Amino acid sequence: DTSPLAIYMSVGIEQKAEYINPMFIELFGYTLEDVPTVEHWWPLVYPDETYRRQIAAEWQRKVAHAIETTSEIEPMETVVTCKDGSQKQISWGFVAIGKQNWAFGLNLTERKRAEEALKESEEMLRSIFASTPDAITVTDVNGRIILCNQATAHIHGFSSTAHVLGKHFSELIAEEDR
């Protein structure tokens, strides 16, 4: 009941629900009455029929193997439509233990948003780095240049950044300025 994972415990290949934990209800908004079997789950959380068929086919194939071998599946990520209409990115796992099937979902939504924001920030910084007329260099702890922009190469008389990389930063500073 206190797990941070959404848990759906079921039996049989039809995955008839016997238990869902509070996180499942909090995360998706669906109760045991809403999703008594996985067949009730599919159209609610995957309203796009093409996506639903793709996810259901992959899930059922993995689950059938897990039930047959009393094992777990390789996690799969899906976009779930919640009862309130919001969408969440979930990493699903499943393990068959005896007659019980345990499906569990980890909410990746915030992590995915943060990764996307970071990616956008990195792209913006790369653009600034590449287009600025100022020399920018990054060195390792020993002072060796590991990254520089084209302006650095140009200002120091090199045709490309490849000629600058690996040099000690002091090699780019005029003797009288050292």
C-alpha positions, 0 to 999 in steps of 0.5 A, a space after each residue: 500500500 505504501 509503494 511509490 509504484 502503481 501496482 495491479 495484482 491479477 490472476 490468469 492470462 486474462 489478468 483479472 484484477 484482485 488488488 490495486 494499490 493507492 498509488 495506482 488510483 492516485 496516479 491514474 484515477 482508475 479504481 478496481 471497479 474501472 479496470 477489473 481486467 486488462 481488457 477494461 484497461 486498454 481502451 481507457 488508457 490507450 484511446 488511440 486504437 492503433 497505439 492501443 493495439 500495438 501496446 496490447 499486442 506487445 504486452 500480452 506477448 510478454 505477459 504470456 511468456 512471463 506467466 508460462 515461465 513464472 518470470 518477469 518481462 523486460 520493462 516497457 514504456 507507454 503513454 497512459 491517458 488518466 481518468 482526468 484526461 492527463 497523460 503520463 509516461 510510465 515504465 511498466 514491469 510485470 512478474 508472474 509469481 505462482 498464480 499471481 501476476 504483479 504489474 507495476 508502473 513507475 511514473 517517468 513523466 517529470 523525469 522525461 520533462 526534465 530531460 527534454 528541458 535539459 536537451 533544449 538548454 543544451 541545444 541553446 548553449 551549443 548554438 551560443 557556443 558555436 556562434 559567438 565571436 568570443 573565444 570559449 575554451 574548456 580545459 581539463 584539470 591539467 589545463 589541456 583544451 578539451 573543447 573550444 569554439 571556432 572563434 578560439 581557433 580563428 583568434 589564435 590563427 588556426 584554421 579549425 578547432 582540431 588544431 587547438 584541442 589537446 594543447 595546453 591553454 598557456 600555449 594560446 596566451 602570448 608570452 608577455 601576457 603569461 
